[in-house]
Amino acid sequence: MPPHVAVWRSVRTGGDTKTRKSRRTLALPDHCVKALMTHREQQDKDRASAGDRWQEHDLVFASAVGTPLDAANVRRAFRSIIKDAGLDPAQWSPRELRHSFVSVLSDSGIPLEEISRLVGHSSTAVTELVYRKQIRPVLQGGAVIMDRIFKS
């Protein structure tokens, strides 16, 4: 099996995903695997630096002493990364990454059904409702066809 992430649990109370259909296993692109390997090397250095202060929780993303990250710390780190990238942190949140993912897939011509499966929606109707602004090919399809038919 290729490197992957299993989306079978959630941060929701009870730890389950919203729906059974939202459970999925997603293959990871090579650049993500490389980034995670680099992250692991840094975490090994953090573990060594922390010494006896390190608390092992078997987490991929943890604090500098191995403890779980809270939402405020994740948002603060995210804002710092966004700022370093030259973007306005006030206009971005971690949730925006999901919208960007849908936009990139949609702009690349990925069918709505596949996008819906990847984001774990129970139907394409849910995807269309939640991401109507991001699903450009679906929304622009009629205009493109009409322009082709009625060339001036």
N, C-alpha and C positions, 0 to 999 in steps of 0.2 A: 504494500500500500504506500502511495506517495506521502510526503509530509502533509499533514492536514490538521484542521482544528475541528473538534466535535462540538457542535452547539446543541447540547442536550439538557443543559441546566440554565438557570437564570438567576439574577440577583433578586428576583421577586420573592416575597414571602413564600416559603415552602420549597423554593429553589427550582420549580418546574418552569418550562417555557410556557408562553401564552397558550399555545395549542399544540396538539400532537404533531400536526403537519409542519410546525415551525422547527421541529427537531431536524437537524441536518448535519452532515459532515462535509466540510469544504476543503478541497485541496488548496495548498498554499503556493503562490507563485514563487519562483526561485529567489527573487530579490527579497521577499519576506523571510524566506528560510535563512538567507545570508544575514539579514538584519537581526534575526532572532539568535543566530549563532554569535554574532558580535555582542549582542546584549548579554548572552550567557557568560561570555568571557569577562565582561564588565562586572556582572553579578558575582562571579568567582573572585574578582579582585575586591569587591565590596565585602564579601564574606570573610576574606582573609584580613582585610583592614579592620573589620568589626570585632574579630576575635571572639572573646567570650560574650560579647554583647549580641552576637548574631542569634536570632531566633528562627530556627528552620520551620517553615510552614509549607514547603514544597510549592512555592508560587513562582510563576514566570515573571510577574511584575510585583515587586515588593519594595519596601522602604530600604534605606541604606543599611538597616540592621535586620532585614528579612521579614519584617512585620507586614501585615496587609495594609494596602493603601486605602485611605478614606477618600470619599468623593471630592472633598475640598482640595486635598493634595493633588489628585489627578487633574482637576480643573486648573489649579495654579501652574502645574508643570506644563499642561497643554497650552495655556496662555503664553508661557515663556517661549515655547517652541514656535508658536504662531508669530510672536513678535520677532524672534530671531529670523524667521523666514520672510520678514518684511511685510507681513499682513497685519491688519487691525484686529487685535485680540477681542475687542468688543463685538465684532461681527462674526466670531467663530466660537463654536462649542464642540465638544467631542461628538455630539449628535450630528453635527454638520457633515462629519466624515461619511456617515451612512447616506445622506442625501447626495454627497459628491460621488460616492460609489455608484449610486443609481444613475446619476447624470452621465458619468463616464461610460457606463455600460450602454445606456440609451443612445448617447451620441455616437457610439461605436457600432450601432446597428444591432445590438443584441435584442432578440425578441422579448416582448413583454413577459411571456410565459417563463422564460429562463430567468429574467430579473426577479420575477415574483418568487420563484423557487429559491434563488440565492439569498433573498432577504427574508425568507421564511414566512411569506404570507400565505393564507389559506386559499386565496384566489387572486386572479389578475385584477379583479374589481377593487380589492383592498389596495393593491399597489397603485392602481390608477388614481384612487381617491387620495391616498397619502402623498404620493409623489407626482401629482398632476403637473407641477411646474418643471420637474426634472425630466419627465418622459417626453422629450421634444419630438422624436420621430413619430410618435403616436399622434401628437397634437398638430404637427406640421404636415403630416402626410397628405391631408386633403388639399392644402394650399399648394403644395409642390405639384400634385397631379393636375390641379386646375390650371396652374401656370403652364404646365406642359401642354395641356389641351388647347388653351386659349393664348397661344403665343402672339405677342403684338408685333 
